[in-house]
């Protein structure tokens, strides 16, 4: 008799919490991400996104709830332990050496060598070749991997970091606000590569404050506010408009509009404020429908 088993999520948090002394940074937060899924975590500054990243990435242990990796309860004491389990984090500020070439940054700290013992030396040709191929597999066609990484755009540097994590065996990729400091076009580049990572079977945790970036690529959405979950939805359960309204704080906005009317603010001003607050977090990126018809590289191999 054959039994059908469901694979455990790559990462699952259940009622996780974290406090620093009397300060509660995170309370009762649950999420899960499986292979080939994008889990979007949304929230404004101070919502608890950074604390959540630190728990998942192994920087700080959780104080409450449980943390499981592929069905096994874990309690990481360092980022190295998380990395050894295939959990890689790409931070917003990107730890790169701007004057070094792309291939050196790609292998920084994990250089390939040839020879043995005192005769060992860097295998430069192999590192150039591998970096070039790995970037091509992610759809990144750089003219020259010898160019300093500082000459690349912000979006391209983010994509190099993503390709590096994939090459070194990441199963789960945590992206910390990768589009926050980018323009519309470069944000589109990064979102395409998030889809590439998902198509290669990785689980992606996409941290952002922008629902218009999250919705086209996300499979699940966790909304945080002051360290607590205010919503956890599958994509089929929520529309972009609803997600944006929750992010913008619909109740708070309506209260502001009511207060403005009560003190005699004219109708046109109230309408303008309503529109600006509602779209403050999207700031023109509502036109960024870049992932609806993503063109994946031809002959791409799944891992």
N, C-alpha and C positions, 0 to 999 in steps of 0.2 A: 504493500500500500504506500503510495507516494504522498508525502506531506509537503505542502507549499509553505515555505518559510519566507518571511519578509526581512530583508537586510536591515540591521540597525542603522539609524542615522549616523553620519560621520561625527556630528557633534550634537549633543542635546543638553540643554540646561533646564532644570526643573526647580522653580521657585528659588532661584539663586539670589543671594543677597550679599552685600558688602558694607561694612561700616568702619569708620576711622574714629576710634574713641566714641564720642557721643554723636558724631555726624554720620547719618545714614546716607551713603552714596548710591546704593542700589537696594531695591526691596522687591522680593517676590516676582522675579523676571524669568520667564520661560521662553525658550526658542529651540528650534532644531533645524539642521540643514543636512540634506542628503547629497549623494553623488549626483552631479549634473543639475544642481539647483542653485539659485541665487536668493539668499536671505537678506532682505534690506532692513537695516535698522535706522530709523529716522527720529530726529529730535533736534531741538534748538540747543544753543550753548547751555551747559549746566543740566542737560537732561539725563546724563548718566552714560552717554555713549562711550566716553573714554574709559570709565571704570569697567564697563562691559568688555571692551577690547582687552584691558589688562588682565581680566580673569581668564578669558578664552586663550590669550597668548601666553599665559603662564607667568606674567609679571607679578601679579598679586593673587594669592589664593582666595577662594570664596569663603565667606563666613557662614552662610546659610544655604540650604537647598543642596542640590547635587549637580555634578558635572560629569557627563559620560562621553567617552570617545569610542565610537564603534561598539557601543553597548557595555563598555567597561568603565566603571567609576574611577575617576582620576582626581588628583589634587596636586597640580604642578607647583614646584617650588622655584622654577626658573624658566625663562623663555626657551632655553636649550632643550629642556624636557619636552616642551610643546612641539618644538621644531623636529625633534626626533620621532614624534608621533605624526609628523606630516602636516603640522599647523604652522603656516608661514604668514607673517604680517608685513604688509607694505604700508609704512606710515606716510603721512601727508608730507613731512619735510624731507623724506628720502635721504638715507645715509649714503651719499655718493661722493666720489672724489672728482670734482668738476674738471680738473685739468688732465685726468687720466683718460685713456681711450675707452671706448664702449666695451671692448672685450675684457679689459682689466677690471672694470666695474662689474661686469657680468660674473667674473670668477673671484671677485675680491674676498679673500679669506679662505677660498677653496680652490686654489690654483692647481692646474694640472702640471705634473712634472714628468721628466724622463731621466733615465739613468738611475743609479743606485748609490746610496750612502753619500760620501763626500763628493761624488761626481754627479749628484742629482742637480737638475737645473729646470727652469721653467720651460714647458713645451708650448712656446708661443704660437707656433703654426697650428697646433691642435686646438688651442683655445680660441684663436681667431676663427677657425673653421666651424667649431661647435657653436660659438656664439652667433655666427652668421646664420647657420642652419636653424638653430632654435628660434631665432627672431623671425626667420622666414616661415617656420611652421606656425607661428602665431600671427602671420600676416603682416609682419613688420619688415619692410624691405629697405634697409639702410644702404646708402651708397658706399659707405666705408666704415667698418667697425673700428678703424684706427683713429677716427675723429674723436676729439675730446667729448665726453658725455655732456659737458657744460654747453656745447654748441647746439644740443638738441632742444626742442621745445619741451615745455612742461609735460604735455601729453605723451610725447615720445619717451621721456625719461620714466614716466609712470609705467609705460608699456614694457620698457626694458626690465624694470623691476618685477613686473608680473611674469614675463618670460623666464627670468632667472629663477623665480620661485617654482615655476612649473618644472624647469629642468632639474632642479635639485630635489624633486620628489614630493612636492607639496600635494596633499590630498584636499586640504582646506586652505583657502586663500582669504585672509582678512584684509580688506582695503579701507584704510582710514581716510575718509573725505578725499578721494583721489581727484575729484573734479572741482573742489572748493575754490582753488585759485586759478582756474582755467577759464578761457573764453568759450564761446558756444562751439566753435569748430573743434578745438582741442578736447573739449568735454566729449564731443561725439566720437573722437578717436578712442578715448579711454573706454567709453561704453561699448564700443565694438569689441574691444579686447576682453571685456568682462564676459560678453557673450561667447567669445572664442574659448575662454577658460571653462565656461559651463559646458560647451559642446565637447570639450576634451574630457569631461567627466569629473571635473573638480567641483567641490562645494565652495561657494563664494559667499562671504559675509560682507556686504557692501554697506559701509557706514556713510550716511549722508544727511544733510538737512534739506535736500531738494527733492520734492516728490516727482517733479518732471524728469529728473534723471533716474530716479528709482523705478518708477512704474513701468517703463518699456522693457526693462531687463529683469525685473524682480518676479519671483515665484511666490514669496511670502513677504509680509511686511509687519515689522514690530515697531510700534510708535512708543517712544519714551518721553516722559515729562517728569522732571524733578525726581529722577531715580526710580520711577514706577512705570509699569506698562499701562498705556491708555488705549491699547488696541493691538490685536494680533490677528492678521487676516491672510487667507489665501487670496490669490489674485482674482479668482472668480467671484469672491465675496465682496469686493470693494472696487469702486470706480476711481479714476484719477481725480475727479472732482471731489469725491468724498474724502480721499486721502489728503488732498490739498486743503480742504476745509478743516480737517482734524489737525493738520500741521499748523495752519494759520490761527487756530484757536477760535472756532466759530462762535462759541458762547461769549468769549472775552470781547470779540469784535462787536457783537450785537450789543453788549453792555456799553461799550465805548460809544457806539452810535446813539444809543438811548440817552446817555449822559450829555452828549453834544447837543441833541435836540432839546433837552430839558433846559439848557442854558442859552437857548436861542440861536444856535449856530445855523446859518442858512442851509437850505436843502442841498444846494450844489456842492458846498464844501463838505458836507456829510457824505455825499455820494462819492466825491473824489477820495476822501480818506478811506472809505470802505473799499474802494477799488484798489488803492495803493497798498493797504494792509493785506488784502486778500492775495495780492500778487507779489508781495515783497520778497518772498522766498524764491520765486521763480524768475524774476528780473529778466524777462525777455527770453528765457530758455524754453518757454512753452512751445516755441517753434522747432525745438530740437527733437524731431521724430526720427532719430538716426538709426534706431535699432529695429524698426518695424520690418525692414527688408534687408537684413544684414547679409552681405556677401561673404561667405566663408572661403578660405583659401582652397583651391582645387587640390585633389589628391592628398588631403590632410589625413594624417594617421591618428586615430584615437589611441589614447594610452590607457 
